[in-house]
Amino acid sequence: MLALEKPDLVILDLRMAVSGRSMLEILRRRRPNVPVVIHTVYGGYEDDPGMASVDGFVVKSPDLTALVSTVDAVLRRRGLALQGAPR
């Protein structure tokens, strides 16, 4: 999919069928400039040296406010805007 698409941002879970950490490594090799937000139920990854290239961390919750805010902030830092988001 990374060969076909040019995403503005990737939201990545660390615990999925494929290791999220492995997917992050692949993503960084193939699309090093794409911002990545980690969205996971497990906290504490912010201090992991292997996560230094990540642009944001959000602990999963039924309320997606924190995720939307983080994605919006990361995109704004990159000069992009979140499509359809209320202002």
Secondary structure, DSSP 8 states (H G I E B T S, - for coil): -TTT---S-EEE-SSSSS-HHHHHHHHHHH-TTS-EEEEES---GGG-GGGTT-SEEEE--S--HHHHHHHHHHHHHTT---TT---
